[in-house]
Amino acid sequence: MTTAIKGGKIYKSGEFTPNELFVVDAHEKAGLESETGSDFDFERVINADNSFILPSFCDIHVHFREPGQSYKETISTGSKAAAHGGYTTVCTMPNLNPAPSTFDALSVQLDLIKKNAYIEVIPYGTITLAQNGRGELADMDALAPYVCAFSDDGRGVQADGLMREAMYHANDLGKLIVAHCEDESLLREGKVRESEWKQIERDLKLADETGAGYHVCHISCKESVEVIRDAKKSGVNVTCETAPHYLVFDTDDINTFTGRWPELGGRFKMNPPIKDRADKEALIEGLLDGTVDMIATDHAPHSTDEKSRGFVKSPNGITGLECAFPALYTYLVKPGVISLEHLVHIMSIAPRERFGFEQNGWTMIDLDSTFRLDATSFLSLGKCTPFDGHMLNGLVKMTVMNGKIVYENLEK
């Protein structure tokens, strides 16, 4: 079916311009913009006067739990949730069973993706064979043609020499090292903040030494912003991400919420934890000056039972794909903290550029819409987010990948 979308505004070359005609056709790779096609006989015409057409989003940090824990999420449910959130490309982290440290183990996930993915799903390979930040390296040579990068997300690589070896090897293969930074010796001493930024600091020195491309996962504190900013000024090949919850909430919000509704405290339980207001402000400043390159949700669903045990007893991880854009639009763009164009850049353009992905789709969003987020309506199996119940703006109406509509809700 060939569909014409008329009206609204479309993102082109870094800015929004009036949309004369946007054609959705499966024969076109990612949609066709046209100003001369009004005489075509389209099978369907959509009026988008109140909508914005954006490049579809790319999340380089999600957990789809399959294989291994499909009661939490599957490739099917996770990719549907991503399309609902305006995403057409996601990268799945390797804390799975089996962990993708060899080609045979990776092939289990590749088969599931081929059969069940609704959008582009690209796996990570592990850094270490046991995906535990220790021991010997994974079979990186065999994995490289099939993975987006290498990560042990969930565990930091503990030994300097092992990370150095991983960086050299990944660089030879033309792949990034994507690091969950957590020094376990500092963590055992209760130094949560230091465990993050000190391991980043170590890795930045190794990246400078090896010349490797290095990307830091979910930074959450001001010291992390500072050491990455300094490394960029020194020419280190480093990028980093943060997540929506670190930009909107701080420890005061957690204390207030869990004091009133302790049974719902699992909404704020993730790793790394949300930190103080000064950290939130430093992360926003990092976005504004380019130190923080992109947004990744760290979408990490768990069952409702697991996340209903309060803050202390709930497992780490929240659901993020279906609320990331409206949350950031509501709390950062509408108040004038960042521009809509900047939000598009950090959710779509920057992650694709860093990881070498082509733009493969579009999402149509009604920015004037106002709705109360109801996590029970998520397509993800995970229903736990700190944004649950918030009044948000920016409802995703349609997501298109490679000329095919993969999500649509024009009724709301």
Sequence and secondary structure as in RCSB ss.txt:
>XXXX:A:sequence
MTTAIKGGKIYKSGEFTPNELFVVDAHEKAGLESETGSDFDFERVINADNSFILPSFCDIHVHFREPGQSYKETI
STGSKAAAHGGYTTVCTMPNLNPAPSTFDALSVQLDLIKKNAYIEVIPYGTITLAQNGRGELADMDALAPYVCAF
SDDGRGVQADGLMREAMYHANDLGKLIVAHCEDESLLREGKVRESEWKQIERDLKLADETGAGYHVCHISCKESV
EVIRDAKKSGVNVTCETAPHYLVFDTDDINTFTGRWPELGGRFKMNPPIKDRADKEALIEGLLDGTVDMIATDHA
PHSTDEKSRGFVKSPNGITGLECAFPALYTYLVKPGVISLEHLVHIMSIAPRERFGFEQNGWTMIDLDSTFRLDA
TSFLSLGKCTPFDGHMLNGLVKMTVMNGKIVYENLEK
>XXXX:A:secstr
  EEEESSEEEETTEEEE S EEE TTSSS EE SS TTS  SEEEE TT EEEE EEEEEE   TTT TTT  H
HHHHHHHHHTTEEEEEE S SSS SSSHHHHHHHHHHHHHH SSEEEE B SBTTSSS SSB  HHHHGGG S B
  TTS    HHHHHHHHHHHHHTT  EEE    HHHHHTT HHHHHHHHHHHHHHHHHHH   EEE    SHHHH
HHHHHHHHTT  EEEEE HHHHH  HHHHHHHHHH GGGGGGG  SS    HHHHHHHHHHHHHTSS EE   B 
   TTGGGSHHHHS S B  TTTHHHHHIIIIITTTSS HHHHHIIIIIHHHHHHT    EEEEEEEEEEEE  G
GG SSS    TTTT EEEEEEEEEEETTEEEEE    
